[in-house]
Amino acid sequence: MTSKKLKKTFTAAFLSGSILLQNFPALAAASDTTDWLKESPFRQDITTEKSTQTESVPSETETVSPETLSTFQTEAETEIPEESKSSNNTASFLMADNSDTFSQILQEATLTPSYTFDSLNQDFSWKELKTELTRRINSYSSKWSVYLKDLTTGNVISINERAQESASLIKLYVMGAVMQEIQNGNLEMNDTTKHLLDEMITVSDNSATNELVRYLNKDHDHKKGMKKVNAFIKAQGFEYTHEYNGLEDTSLWYDTDTKNTTSAKDCGRLLERIYRGEFVSHLASRQMEELLLNQQVTYKIPSTIPSESRVANKTGETSDCENDAAIVYTPKGDYILCIMSCEVSSKNSAVDSLQEMSSLIYSYFMNRDTSKLSRQVEATAKETD
């Protein structure tokens, strides 16, 4: 591979060629519900860095067909470098009884995305971004889907929207159902509930998830609690999401022929509602956002995002799935990115591909002309006055 094909490696967090496991502190214990459901200080920091042009504009949804599209600009070589191995004790506290095996997660987190493409160093359009993402998705033999939403313009790219195995992405919906029950006064917010929510989201603990589902029913019955989760999912209008079984504990598998499902768009819609303070309630949204910002498993979408930006994300992985759903806060505009891959033959290659798409998308946002974007938003706002 020539040096012309390799302009530079990932900036900031990935210039060294290492994947960083961001180690956000866990939520501090609070004496009462009011303290715990406070406005996220992270959110306040982020909003001061965002563009002042925040008026919503009409969404231009660009749903991409799965047929192969031509590449844009110079087509890059796709040689994948050898994986590097390094020790990492960042998350030694993670519980070992999860199906999202953390020893495996930490091993995979040493993957080194050591190259980018020529296109990452240039200004390119939303349509060109759509074309390149579609080209990549169509080049993979496994099942991939992508949902991307620009939270400034409302533009959307949706590729292969469908139900896929959720893995731990289902925990986003369990979190919502728990917060709804707390909001309704049917579930008490206490130190145990706070701890279980923190464990479920920040370290993807399966036992904590199953226990929270039990809490949704007064009899502490998991199957009845799961019905509450699915009723919440339906009421919220998530089309492709359903919890059929508990996580990891085989005694909680009620339909062994069916896997829990969600879609990239369902996850994206959920995250946008959290971002806008509209999921369950404004205070609950801010609390859920803070949990996601405290995420410890950050070797997928966040691994290619430099420290000048923030990421609130939730991953999901099984033996043949690699998923991640994230809110990305950047100095040049925030966005939602959800990537799902299932039936993958190589988890390492799937993580590489996911990281590369995350880097490409981040480069689009950081390289775009925000002065033109500001004028576009201003013009749209005037038209709607």
Summary of the structure (lengths in Angstrom):
residues: 385
radius of gyration: 20.3
end to end distance: 53.7
largest distance: 64.5
contacts: 1258
relative contact order: 0.18
helix: 43%
strand: 12%
